[in-house]
């Protein structure tokens, strides 16, 4: 499942490709994603311009500007191609699996969605909005309503996307052959398309006419971003619970964006056992864990995240941090510090990888390795 570094990479890739672009049309598949798509959203999105692309924990937020007089652009005549979204709706039951009609299907049409546990995506952020420079966009930007002023005086709109487990959110030329499991296509005004592909359909894409209301709700529910966390806050959050460290790190109300991979790597870096009760940590150990979380995530972002199966960034490139895992997914392999075999056990319902020697469950310092024998001269 994409975690903070993967989502941050997607956002960084998409930002220069989307900022200032106009969404001229939207098409959706007949298959349901994790959250319900409202058919009316396609018409509301058509004509909006991308103001900024940013991240909130594991969410991708596309800030939009209203534009009331730009009509949706239909597909160019003859653009239908093998694997592409058909330019005209097909009769019910005639489209092959994975095809997207140009308009959304009425509620209840198409295959039923996969039901699963609610993704723990309650994310917070310290990131600020990234406004467009003055005069950016079509006609110098004058045709677009200023940020915060929607139709009827409402707030600016927002497109919110979650990658789920296998989601891919990329910008490609419009004539790029379309892959299987393509569920949403946002046509742009420059001959490109923003595509959302999700094989397992645990991801989602949602449109909100009131950006401020969504941000307020997310801020009320979610913890801070893991970069520059206040030390006192983190000590209180960790020391105030008897849950194990793995459960605390995965709790998005404590720290936003940390998932299974980076919780394991952070615990290893801090030399703390993932199953240890959080309220047994000293202040120094809390500080070490906080610093480890930030360091691991920073390095993972620099490496474009981790590609284990499906993940690619917004430009289609894979991540590289999987080549630097110290413990995650390395059960039975040697610890890079002491050469003991890495162990896997379940904590907080998740497979957790750790070194039994470097990360003692009781908080004891790792035992010193055997010294090499030396022979004194006679």
C-alpha positions, -999 to 999 in steps of 0.1 A, spaced: 0 0 0 14 34 -9 25 53 22 37 89 27 69 87 6 51 71 -24 22 97 -22 47 125 -19 66 113 -50 33 112 -70 25 147 -59 59 160 -68 57 144 -102 22 157 -109 27 192 -97 46 206 -127 24 186 -151 -9 197 -137 -5 232 -123 -23 257 -145 -39 230 -167 -77 230 -173 -98 199 -169 -120 198 -199 -138 165 -194 -141 135 -170 -149 99 -177 -154 71 -152 -156 34 -155 -187 14 -145 -168 -2 -116 -170 11 -81 -140 23 -61 -136 24 -24 -157 56 -21 -188 63 -43 -184 85 -73 -212 110 -78 -221 112 -115 -228 149 -112 -191 155 -104 -180 151 -140 -200 182 -151 -187 202 -120 -151 193 -127 -152 202 -164 -138 237 -168 -120 239 -135 -83 248 -135 -56 232 -113 -43 257 -88 -20 234 -69 -12 197 -61 -2 188 -26 -3 160 -1 -20 154 33 -6 122 48 -16 95 23 -41 117 4 -34 136 -28 -52 170 -29 -57 188 -62 -67 224 -55 -90 237 -83 -104 270 -95 -138 275 -108 -145 286 -143 -182 289 -153 -180 295 -190 -156 268 -203 -177 239 -218 -164 203 -215 -144 192 -246 -156 160 -263 -132 134 -275 -118 142 -310 -136 123 -337 -120 90 -345 -100 88 -313 -113 54 -304 -85 29 -303 -79 -5 -290 -81 -5 -252 -92 32 -252 -123 47 -236 -150 45 -262 -162 79 -275 -199 69 -273 -218 50 -245 -221 13 -252 -254 -5 -247 -257 -19 -212 -237 -52 -210 -219 -46 -243 -187 -30 -230 -158 -53 -222 -143 -54 -187 -123 -23 -179 -138 0 -206 -148 35 -195 -179 52 -211 -176 90 -217 -202 97 -191 -207 82 -156 -232 54 -151 -263 60 -129 -259 49 -94 -262 11 -91 -251 3 -126 -221 -19 -132 -203 -43 -110 -206 -41 -73 -176 -27 -55 -152 -46 -33 -161 -42 4 -132 -41 29 -122 -25 61 -122 13 60 -87 24 51 -70 42 79 -66 74 60 -73 101 86 -44 123 76 -32 157 88 -7 181 72 14 211 79 17 220 42 5 254 30 -15 260 -2 6 267 -33 -12 296 -52 -6 301 -88 15 331 -99 -6 361 -110 -18 358 -146 -12 321 -149 -35 300 -170 -58 307 -200 -62 343 -209 -39 354 -181 -62 338 -155 -89 365 -157 -116 340 -167 -112 321 -135 -128 330 -102 -103 341 -75 -94 314 -50 -122 310 -23 -150 324 -46 -170 297 -62 -204 299 -78 -227 316 -54 -199 328 -33 -188 294 -21 -153 281 -15 -129 268 -41 -132 232 -52 -110 202 -45 -103 168 -60 -92 143 -33 -75 110 -43 -64 81 -23 -43 54 -40 -55 26 -18 -34 -5 -22 -26 -5 -60 -36 29 -72 -17 48 -99 -23 85 -107 -3 96 -138 -3 121 -166 3 108 -201 -3 119 -237 -39 114 -247 -30 89 -274 -11 66 -250 -27 31 -251 -50 26 -221 -42 -1 -196 -66 -25 -178 -82 -14 -146 -85 22 -157 -112 38 -136 -111 76 -142 -97 98 -169 -95 136 -165 -89 152 -200 -66 182 -199 -64 212 -222 -29 204 -235 -35 170 -252 -27 150 -221 -48 130 -196 -47 125 -159 -55 88 -154 -64 69 -122 -57 32 -125 -64 8 -96 -64 -30 -100 -78 -38 -66 -102 -8 -64 -94 1 -28 -85 36 -39 -109 66 -44 -114 99 -62 -138 125 -48 -148 160 -57 -157 186 -32 -171 220 -40 -160 234 -6 -123 229 -1 -122 248 32 -148 225 48 -129 194 38 -96 207 51 -113 217 84 -127 182 88 -94 165 81 -75 188 104 -99 181 132 -95 143 129 -58 139 120 -24 142 136 5 163 124 28 155 95 60 136 106 84 164 97 93 188 124 70 173 150 71 191 184 91 169 208 68 175 238 37 166 217 53 134 205 65 124 240 30 129 254 13 110 225 36 80 229 39 80 267 1 84 272 -8 49 258 0 13 267 -4 2 231 26 -12 214 49 10 193 37 -4 160 1 5 168 10 40 178 30 47 146 2 33 125 -24 55 142 -30 84 118 -43 106 147 -8 105 163 13 110 132 0 113 96 13 92 68 33 64 85 24 29 73 37 -6 78 69 -4 59 82 28 74 71 20 110 93 -12 109 122 8 94 118 36 120 117 12 149 149 -5 137 167 28 132 157 38 168 166 3 181 131 -1 196 111 -33 195 77 -28 177 59 -48 203 71 -28 233 44 -9 252 47 28 243 44 41 278 76 23 288 98 45 266 120 71 282 120 107 270 153 100 252 138 69 235 108 89 224 131 115 209 151 88 191 119 73 176 106 107 165 139 115 148 140 80 132 105 84 117 115 117 101 149 104 89 135 72 74 107 90 56 130 117 43 154 92 29 125 72 13 111 104 -4 146 110 -18 145 75 -33 110 81 -48 94 57 -23 94 19 -24 81 -2 -53 73 -37 -41 46 -46 -66 24 -20 -84 36 15 -72 49 41 -97 51 78 -93 31 104 -111 55 102 -141 53 64 -142 88 59 -127 93 33 -100 107 38 -65 141 27 -51 139 26 -13 131 -11 -14 167 -16 -21 176 0 13 153 -19 36 171 -29 68 144 -52 82 111 -49 63 104 -80 42 138 -95 52 126 -124 75 154 -148 81 181 -126 65 209 -111 84 205 -78 104 227 -52 87 240 -42 122 247 -74 141 240 -102 116 213 -118 137 184 -132 117 155 -108 111 123 -119 127 87 -114 117 58 -113 142 23 -97 142 17 -64 161 -13 -42 156 -26 -69 132 3 -63 108 34 -83 99 63 -66 118 99 -71 110 127 -65 135 161 -77 148 156 -96 181 191 -86 192 193 -49 183 156 -43 192 152 -59 226 115 -62 238 124 -52 273 144 -21 263 177 -36 272 208 -25 253 219 -50 226 244 -75 239 280 -68 229 293 -91 202 321 -115 208 355 -99 205 381 -115 183 407 -135 201 442 -120 198 475 -139 204 501 -120 223 537 -124 212 561 -144 234 
